[in-house]
Amino acid sequence: MCGPSGAGKSTFARRLEGEGMVRLSFDVEMWRRGLSMVPLPPEVRAEIETGLRARLLELVAAGTDVVLDFSFWSRRMRDDYRKLLEPTGVVPETIYLATDRETVLRRMRARRGDHSDDFVLTEDLVAQYFDHFEPPTPDEGPITVIR
């Protein structure tokens, strides 16, 4: 999955999960740990990511289809995960939810913090995330764009 907060990634990822994929999510892991402050301290984020990366490699080795419910906001992060998966022979598909800014802001305003996919963020932080998001490009590999 790829898109800024509020783009609809988790909704789409849960659908894929219902079709048999295993969903890995920073937000779910944060919720399990009782964390709700965003952005995370770098050391906590690194610890969570290390665990998710290890779980991803375990699942791929077992032949399991996985959906990464992350924002993948930067080309660098997307490239990093492609390199991680390269030795396994897996070529990941990027599903980019190209959601407009106003829709993202409206969805985020409606959040109440009731579950792991409902973290409340300030409007300024949501706008910052949206404005710094680096949309994926076709040269990155297989991509599906959903508008």
N, C-alpha and C positions, 0 to 999 in steps of 0.2 A: 504494500500500500504506500501511497505517496500523496501528500497534500498537507496544507497547513491545518492547525487546530480548527475544528468546526467544519471541515470540508466534507465529512461523511465517511471517513475511513473506517471507523469502528463499526458503523452500521453495515457497510459493505463486507468487512472482514468477518463479522458475525454470520452473515449469510454464507460465506465460503466455509466457515466453521461448521455450519449446519449441513453443508454438503460433504463433510468428512475431513476437511483440513484441520490441522492443529493451529490455533491462533496464539502467537506470542505477542505480548504487549507490554510496553513500559508502564502504561497506566494501570493495567491489572496488577503488575508486580508492585507498583507503588501502593496501590490500595491494600494489597495483602499485608504490606509492611506498616500500614497506618500512616502513610505519608500523603500529604495533600498540598504541600507548598511547592509552587512551580515558579521559577526553575529550581531544579534540585541542586544541592551542593555538588560540585564536580566529582568528589570522591564517592558519593552515594550513587550518582549517575553511572560512574565507571563500574562500580560493583554490580549494579543491576544489569548493565550492558554485558559485562563479562559472563554473568549467569545465563542471560538470554542467548548469547553467541554459542556458549557450550551446549545449551539445550537444542538450539537450531542444528548444530553439527550432529548431535546424537540422533535427532529425528530424521535428518536427511540420510544418515548412515543406515537407519532402519527402513528406509524407503518410504517414509511418510511425507505427504504433501503438507507444506507449512505456509501460512500467511503471516507475514511480519506486519503487525498493526503499529507501525512507527510512522513518524512524519516524513522521514527521509528528506528533510528540508534542504540539504546541501548535496551537490554533485559529489563532493568528497566522501560523504557518508555512504552514498549509494555505491560509489566505486569501491569503497572499503569492503562492503558486504559482497560485492561481486568477486573481489579477490579472495575473500574468506571462502566462498563457495567454489571457486575455480578448481581446486584439487579434487572436489567431489564429482566433477563433470556436470553439475547443475548450472544451467543458465537461467537466472531468475527473470521473471517477467515483472515489469513495473506497472502497477495499476495506479494511474494518476487521476485523482479526483480534482478536476479543474473547476473549482467552485469560486464564484465571484466574491469579492471582498464584502459587499453588503450582506450577502447570504451567510457568510462565515460569521460576521459580527452579530447578526440577528440570532443565529443559532447559539452563539456563545453567551449572549445576554440571557437566553432562556435556561441556561444550565443552573442546577440547584445543588450539585454535589452529592447526589443521592447514591451513586455507584461509581465504579471504576472508569466508566466511559463518560462521566458527567462532571469532570473537574471544573471548578469555577476559576476563571482567569480574569484579570482586569481587562477592560476594553483596550487600554493602552498596550498591554502585553500582547493581546491577540492581534492588534494592528501591527505591532512590531514584528511578530512572527510572520504575519501575512506579507508584510513589505520586504522582509529579508528572505523569503522563500525562493529557492532556485528551481524553477520548473524543469523537469527532465526533458531531454531532447532525444530524438530518434537514434542518434549515434551512440547512445548508452546501451542499446540492446533492445530486446523485445519490450514494447510499451503499448498499453491500452489506455486511451484517454477517455474519461467519463465526464461529461459536462452536465 
